Amino acid sequence: MTTKRTHVPAVDVFESDTSWLLLADLPLVDKEHVDVTVNRGVLTLRAQSEKVDYERSFRLPVQVAGDSVDARLDQGVLTLTVAKP
């Protein structure tokens, strides 16, 4: 029986006047297996591939609504754009 490993993905974070941009490395992950949530000022990303689970959380400096997060997965890179309130 093979056990999945959980990894903390590498993430680059950038800030502009209007948003935060997070770029997460999620190799071999399909978009159907990505989950991004915002709860009590913490943005959490979770993703699964056949062999690896990924999870990482970020405390945001201000409260944002979950619908203010845009997520796109392209060639193993998850791009999260979080609009500032």
C-alpha atoms as an extended CHARMM CRD file, in Angstrom:
* protein
*
        85  EXT
         1         1  MET       CA              0.0000000000        0.0000000000        0.0000000000  PROA      1               0.0000000000
         2         2  THR       CA              1.3980000000        3.3950000000       -1.0190000000  PROA      2               0.0000000000
         3         3  THR       CA              0.8680000000        6.3590000000        1.2820000000  PROA      3               0.0000000000
         4         4  LYS       CA              0.5440000000        9.8410000000       -0.1650000000  PROA      4               0.0000000000
         5         5  ARG       CA              2.9580000000       12.4670000000        1.0380000000  PROA      5               0.0000000000
         6         6  THR       CA              1.8890000000       15.9910000000        1.9780000000  PROA      6               0.0000000000
         7         7  HSD       CA              4.0790000000       18.8090000000        0.7040000000  PROA      7               0.0000000000
         8         8  VAL       CA              4.1670000000       22.5450000000        1.3110000000  PROA      8               0.0000000000
         9         9  PRO       CA              4.3270000000       24.0080000000       -2.2020000000  PROA      9               0.0000000000
        10        10  ALA       CA              6.7930000000       26.7330000000       -3.1080000000  PROA      10              0.0000000000
        11        11  VAL       CA              4.9110000000       30.0320000000       -3.4490000000  PROA      11              0.0000000000
        12        12  ASP       CA              6.0770000000       33.4430000000       -4.6720000000  PROA      12              0.0000000000
        13        13  VAL       CA              4.0630000000       36.3840000000       -3.3110000000  PROA      13              0.0000000000
        14        14  PHE       CA              3.8370000000       39.8180000000       -4.9200000000  PROA      14              0.0000000000
        15        15  GLU       CA              1.8660000000       42.9050000000       -3.8950000000  PROA      15              0.0000000000
        16        16  SER       CA              0.4790000000       45.8100000000       -5.8800000000  PROA      16              0.0000000000
        17        17  ASP       CA             -1.7360000000       48.7260000000       -4.8730000000  PROA      17              0.0000000000
        18        18  THR       CA             -4.8860000000       46.7480000000       -5.7410000000  PROA      18              0.0000000000
        19        19  SER       CA             -4.0750000000       43.0690000000       -5.1120000000  PROA      19              0.0000000000
        20        20  TRP       CA             -1.7810000000       40.3070000000       -3.9160000000  PROA      20              0.0000000000
        21        21  LEU       CA             -0.4940000000       37.7980000000       -6.4520000000  PROA      21              0.0000000000
        22        22  LEU       CA              0.5510000000       34.3110000000       -5.3540000000  PROA      22              0.0000000000
        23        23  LEU       CA              2.2560000000       31.8400000000       -7.6990000000  PROA      23              0.0000000000
        24        24  ALA       CA              2.2820000000       28.2670000000       -6.3620000000  PROA      24              0.0000000000
        25        25  ASP       CA              4.1950000000       25.3480000000       -7.8920000000  PROA      25              0.0000000000
        26        26  LEU       CA              1.7710000000       22.4160000000       -8.1920000000  PROA      26              0.0000000000
        27        27  PRO       CA              3.3030000000       19.9410000000      -10.6380000000  PROA      27              0.0000000000
        28        28  LEU       CA              1.0870000000       17.1790000000      -12.0290000000  PROA      28              0.0000000000
        29        29  VAL       CA             -2.0960000000       18.6240000000      -10.4670000000  PROA      29              0.0000000000
        30        30  ASP       CA             -5.3390000000       18.9190000000      -12.4450000000  PROA      30              0.0000000000
        31        31  LYS       CA             -7.5390000000       21.9630000000      -11.8330000000  PROA      31              0.0000000000
        32        32  GLU       CA            -10.3440000000       19.7010000000      -10.6010000000  PROA      32              0.0000000000
        33        33  HSD       CA             -8.1120000000       18.7830000000       -7.6550000000  PROA      33              0.0000000000
        34        34  VAL       CA             -7.3970000000       22.3340000000       -6.4420000000  PROA      34              0.0000000000
        35        35  ASP       CA             -9.2780000000       23.9440000000       -3.5690000000  PROA      35              0.0000000000
        36        36  VAL       CA             -8.7590000000       27.5480000000       -2.4200000000  PROA      36              0.0000000000
        37        37  THR       CA            -10.5740000000       28.9230000000        0.6160000000  PROA      37              0.0000000000
        38        38  VAL       CA            -10.5520000000       32.1100000000        2.6660000000  PROA      38              0.0000000000
        39        39  ASN       CA            -11.6770000000       31.8230000000        6.2790000000  PROA      39              0.0000000000
        40        40  ARG       CA            -11.1270000000       34.3580000000        9.0790000000  PROA      40              0.0000000000
        41        41  GLY       CA             -8.3590000000       36.1430000000        7.2120000000  PROA      41              0.0000000000
        42        42  VAL       CA             -6.4820000000       32.9700000000        6.2330000000  PROA      42              0.0000000000
        43        43  LEU       CA             -6.1520000000       31.9240000000        2.6030000000  PROA      43              0.0000000000
        44        44  THR       CA             -5.5840000000       28.1680000000        2.2760000000  PROA      44              0.0000000000
        45        45  LEU       CA             -4.7360000000       26.2620000000       -0.8760000000  PROA      45              0.0000000000
        46        46  ARG       CA             -5.0190000000       22.5040000000       -1.1270000000  PROA      46              0.0000000000
        47        47  ALA       CA             -4.2830000000       20.3490000000       -4.1310000000  PROA      47              0.0000000000
        48        48  GLN       CA             -3.8810000000       16.6810000000       -4.9570000000  PROA      48              0.0000000000
        49        49  SER       CA             -1.9920000000       14.6910000000       -7.5330000000  PROA      49              0.0000000000
        50        50  GLU       CA             -1.7790000000       10.9050000000       -7.7670000000  PROA      50              0.0000000000
        51        51  LYS       CA              1.1690000000       10.7150000000       -5.3710000000  PROA      51              0.0000000000
        52        52  VAL       CA              1.3040000000       14.0210000000       -3.4840000000  PROA      52              0.0000000000
        53        53  ASP       CA             -1.0650000000       16.2280000000       -1.5140000000  PROA      53              0.0000000000
        54        54  TYR       CA             -0.1940000000       19.9210000000       -1.2470000000  PROA      54              0.0000000000
        55        55  GLU       CA             -1.3120000000       22.3560000000        1.4210000000  PROA      55              0.0000000000
        56        56  ARG       CA             -0.2500000000       25.8600000000        2.3910000000  PROA      56              0.0000000000
        57        57  SER       CA             -1.9360000000       28.7160000000        4.2620000000  PROA      57              0.0000000000
        58        58  PHE       CA             -1.3260000000       32.4610000000        4.3840000000  PROA      58              0.0000000000
        59        59  ARG       CA             -2.6220000000       34.9670000000        6.9140000000  PROA      59              0.0000000000
        60        60  LEU       CA             -3.8350000000       37.9890000000        4.9780000000  PROA      60              0.0000000000
        61        61  PRO       CA             -3.1670000000       41.4230000000        6.5030000000  PROA      61              0.0000000000
        62        62  VAL       CA             -6.8330000000       42.3950000000        6.0390000000  PROA      62              0.0000000000
        63        63  GLN       CA            -10.1390000000       40.5340000000        5.7700000000  PROA      63              0.0000000000
        64        64  VAL       CA            -11.1090000000       39.6390000000        2.2060000000  PROA      64              0.0000000000
        65        65  ALA       CA            -14.1420000000       37.8510000000        0.8260000000  PROA      65              0.0000000000
        66        66  GLY       CA            -13.7100000000       34.4410000000       -0.7550000000  PROA      66              0.0000000000
        67        67  ASP       CA            -15.1410000000       35.7430000000       -4.0130000000  PROA      67              0.0000000000
        68        68  SER       CA            -12.3120000000       38.2870000000       -4.2490000000  PROA      68              0.0000000000
        69        69  VAL       CA             -9.8720000000       35.4640000000       -5.1090000000  PROA      69              0.0000000000
        70        70  ASP       CA             -9.2760000000       34.5100000000       -8.7410000000  PROA      70              0.0000000000
        71        71  ALA       CA             -7.5080000000       31.1720000000       -9.2770000000  PROA      71              0.0000000000
        72        72  ARG       CA             -5.9870000000       29.8510000000      -12.4950000000  PROA      72              0.0000000000
        73        73  LEU       CA             -3.8820000000       26.7250000000      -13.0240000000  PROA      73              0.0000000000
        74        74  ASP       CA             -1.6020000000       26.6080000000      -16.0530000000  PROA      74              0.0000000000
        75        75  GLN       CA              1.1870000000       24.0710000000      -16.6460000000  PROA      75              0.0000000000
        76        76  GLY       CA              1.6530000000       23.2710000000      -12.9590000000  PROA      76              0.0000000000
        77        77  VAL       CA              1.5670000000       26.8570000000      -11.7040000000  PROA      77              0.0000000000
        78        78  LEU       CA             -1.4360000000       28.0520000000       -9.6990000000  PROA      78              0.0000000000
        79        79  THR       CA             -1.9110000000       31.8130000000       -9.9740000000  PROA      79              0.0000000000
        80        80  LEU       CA             -4.0030000000       33.3540000000       -7.2190000000  PROA      80              0.0000000000
        81        81  THR       CA             -5.0090000000       37.0000000000       -7.4870000000  PROA      81              0.0000000000
        82        82  VAL       CA             -6.5130000000       38.3750000000       -4.2750000000  PROA      82              0.0000000000
        83        83  ALA       CA             -8.2190000000       41.7440000000       -4.6640000000  PROA      83              0.0000000000
        84        84  LYS       CA             -7.5680000000       44.1610000000       -1.8260000000  PROA      84              0.0000000000
        85        85  PRO       CA            -10.6930000000       45.5900000000       -0.1850000000  PROA      85              0.0000000000
